[in-house]
């Protein structure tokens, strides 16, 4: 008899399920008699991490927002990562920070990097905030050295793996929460480290441990170019969901080694159809460029700098040759390819995505991106949905008609049109469904039908969009 384990998706649906709409309150119920919206943040004494610079920033940005509901949403969402997900301490006398994803007591390398990204501009004004961010960089380096193929690690590295991962057919190491090889999991920590360095000028986190983690990251990417065989990574899971496991004895679909980097899973944690995931390879080009700069300027490690730069150049060239698809509307980026000629034309809500290329610094060809953007934000993309509650991109992770607020937020962050940005914010306001927060996904025809009421990355990203829009004086009335 086949034994099926309950997946992350199935557990979260069971926990939230119909309770999401049942516990939801209409916006009017959340307003006091004076007409102001009641904060949904934890009481001050219960917040996991406090930053004076963040509190000042919230006040300043809120003062630029004429819509009280939007100001309320910003005040709830922007600090949500600090309020609810940060575990700040020390390890071997140095800052050490775990950042859980929200409703799961584990730290995704991707999510933790993205969750704190909007706080980087404030780090130079707040010593405690800077130390907390330093702690994340140090913790991520430790995690990569434990296993560069893992996507998630336990907040307590001595805790057992996540329940749904314990029977996976892969090499699970102590501290690993889940072991889905996702190329972006190595790119995000580099992006965070680079952003931290540029924002603060501080080089304290970039010690020998960080150097070793970065060398391992580059080596792992090289192995997953698969020029010398499949490599050591394989993964299979007994699950009813086909997106939870890899075919071909756990190695994924075959690829032709053309210089691109194979990924087992997408940033949604869903299995790739074709292992050369294009937005993640484009992100890798950017991240490796950042690493080359840091290896040169901070570590004075010419070998590592040259290796990172050479890999970035090789991947960039291969993308141009194998990842551009021809459509009746002109050439666009494919979502996944295999090097043999197969190309998957779609986009997924999770970042990196094709839509998010400018946000991650991977849209150097403006015309190619513009055509790709037009494709992914249309019915030509099989995972684009429209309904009475809004429009946007979803993905296989939550299925048909489920739009991700993350995609709407990225649509706003990557738009050059004020009208598009304001429309995205208006749809996001509606998508909150009176909860005061962003969610993982919502039904295109009914925003009260949503998944994950506590998803910190979506909240941070929304806060970033609102703050940037307020700074452009677009929200004052």
LINVENZI-V993636 format. One record per residue. PSI is psi as a letter, one per 40 degrees, with the letter a starting at -180 (999 if undefined). NEAR is the number of other C-alpha atoms within 8 Angstrom. D_CENTER is the distance of its C-alpha to the mean C-alpha in whole Angstrom. Layout:
psi	near	d_center
PSI	NEAR	D_CENTER
PSI	NEAR	D_CENTER
This chain:
psi	near	d_center
h	2	37
h	4	33
h	5	31
h	7	28
i	9	25
h	8	23
i	9	19
d	7	17
d	7	17
d	8	20
d	9	20
d	11	18
d	10	20
d	7	23
d	6	22
d	11	22
b	9	24
e	6	26
d	7	26
d	13	23
d	9	26
d	6	29
e	6	27
h	10	26
i	8	28
i	9	29
d	9	29
d	5	32
e	7	32
e	10	30
i	11	32
i	9	35
e	5	39
e	5	38
e	6	35
i	8	32
h	10	29
h	8	29
h	7	26
e	6	24
i	7	23
i	9	24
i	6	28
d	5	27
e	5	29
e	7	26
h	11	23
d	10	21
h	10	21
h	8	23
h	9	23
d	7	26
d	9	24
d	11	21
d	8	24
d	8	26
d	8	23
d	11	23
d	8	26
d	8	27
d	11	24
d	10	25
e	7	29
e	11	28
h	13	27
d	9	30
h	9	28
d	9	28
d	7	26
d	9	23
d	11	24
d	12	24
d	11	21
d	13	19
d	11	21
d	13	20
d	15	16
d	14	16
e	10	17
d	13	16
d	16	13
d	11	17
d	14	19
e	11	18
e	13	15
h	13	17
h	10	19
h	11	21
a	8	24
i	10	25
h	7	26
f	4	29
e	5	30
i	7	26
i	13	23
h	14	21
h	16	18
i	13	16
h	13	13
i	14	13
e	15	10
b	11	13
e	8	15
h	6	15
f	9	17
i	13	14
h	15	12
h	12	9
d	14	9
d	13	5
d	10	5
d	15	8
d	12	8
d	13	5
d	12	8
e	11	11
d	8	10
e	11	13
e	8	15
d	10	16
e	7	19
e	10	21
d	12	21
e	9	24
e	6	26
h	11	25
d	8	26
d	7	24
d	10	21
d	11	21
d	9	22
d	12	19
d	11	17
d	13	19
d	17	19
d	13	15
d	12	16
d	13	19
d	11	17
d	10	15
d	12	18
d	11	20
d	11	17
d	14	17
d	10	21
d	10	21
h	9	19
e	11	17
e	11	17
i	15	15
d	14	11
i	12	12
i	16	15
i	16	17
d	12	18
h	6	21
e	9	21
e	7	25
i	9	24
i	8	24
i	13	21
i	10	19
d	5	22
e	9	21
e	10	20
e	7	24
e	8	26
i	9	23
g	8	25
i	9	24
g	4	24
h	6	23
i	7	23
h	10	24
e	14	21
h	15	18
d	15	17
i	11	16
g	13	16
h	11	15
h	12	14
h	15	11
d	14	12
e	12	8
d	13	9
d	13	12
d	12	11
d	13	8
d	13	11
d	12	13
d	11	12
d	12	12
d	9	15
d	11	16
d	9	15
d	12	17
d	10	20
d	7	20
d	10	20
d	9	23
e	7	25
h	7	24
e	7	25
d	6	25
e	10	22
g	10	23
a	7	26
d	6	27
d	9	24
d	12	21
d	10	23
d	9	24
d	12	20
d	10	20
d	9	23
d	11	21
d	11	18
d	10	20
d	8	23
d	10	20
d	10	19
d	10	23
d	10	24
e	12	21
e	12	23
f	12	25
d	9	28
f	6	30
a	5	29
d	8	27
i	8	26
e	4	25
h	9	22
i	10	23
h	14	22
i	13	23
h	11	23
g	11	26
i	11	24
e	5	25
h	6	22
d	7	22
e	10	18
e	12	18
i	13	20
h	16	21
a	9	25
f	7	27
f	9	28
e	10	24
e	12	24
i	12	22
i	10	24
i	7	26
i	11	25
h	7	28
g	9	27
e	8	27
e	9	25
i	12	21
h	14	19
i	12	18
h	13	15
d	13	16
i	14	13
i	11	11
e	11	7
e	9	8
e	10	11
i	11	13
i	12	16
i	13	16
d	7	20
h	15	20
e	16	19
g	14	18
h	15	15
d	14	16
d	11	12
d	11	11
d	14	15
d	13	15
d	15	12
d	12	14
d	14	17
d	12	15
d	12	14
d	14	18
d	11	19
d	11	18
d	13	19
d	14	22
d	9	23
d	11	22
d	13	24
d	11	27
d	7	27
d	8	26
e	9	27
f	7	30
g	8	29
d	8	30
d	6	30
d	10	26
d	14	26
d	9	28
d	10	26
d	13	22
d	11	24
d	8	26
d	11	23
d	13	21
d	9	24
d	10	25
d	14	21
d	10	22
d	8	25
d	12	24
d	13	22
d	8	24
d	7	27
e	9	25
e	14	22
h	11	24
i	9	25
h	7	28
i	7	28
d	4	31
e	5	29
i	7	29
i	11	27
i	13	23
h	12	20
i	13	20
d	14	17
i	15	18
i	17	21
e	13	24
e	11	26
e	7	29
e	7	28
h	8	26
h	12	24
h	10	21
h	8	21
a	11	18
i	13	15
i	13	12
d	12	10
i	9	6
h	7	5
h	12	7
i	12	10
d	14	13
d	13	13
e	12	10
d	15	13
d	10	14
d	9	12
e	9	11
f	9	14
f	11	15
f	8	18
d	6	21
g	6	23
d	7	23
d	6	25
d	10	23
d	12	20
d	8	22
d	12	23
d	13	20
d	10	19
d	8	22
d	11	22
d	15	18
f	10	19
i	8	22
e	9	24
d	8	24
h	12	21
e	6	21
f	12	18
h	15	19
i	14	21
i	10	23
a	8	25
e	7	27
e	13	24
a	10	22
i	11	20
a	13	17
i	16	15
b	19	14
i	12	14
d	10	16
d	10	14
e	8	16
a	8	19
h	9	21
e	10	21
h	13	18
i	15	16
h	14	12
d	15	13
d	12	9
d	14	11
d	14	14
d	14	12
d	11	11
d	12	15
d	13	16
d	9	14
e	10	15
i	9	19
e	6	22
h	6	24
d	8	24
d	6	26
d	10	22
d	14	20
d	10	23
d	8	23
d	12	19
d	12	19
d	8	22
d	12	21
d	12	18
d	10	21
d	10	22
d	14	19
d	12	19
f	12	23
e	10	24
d	10	22
e	11	21
i	11	17
i	15	14
i	17	14
d	13	12
i	13	14
i	16	18
h	13	21
e	15	22
e	9	25
h	9	25
e	13	22
e	11	24
g	9	22
i	13	19
i	13	17
g	12	15
e	11	17
g	8	15
g	13	11
d	13	10
d	12	7
d	12	9
d	15	12
d	17	11
d	14	9
d	14	13
d	12	15
d	10	14
d	11	15
d	10	18
d	9	19
d	8	19
d	11	21
d	13	23
d	9	24
e	6	25
f	8	27
e	10	26
e	10	26
e	9	29
999	6	31
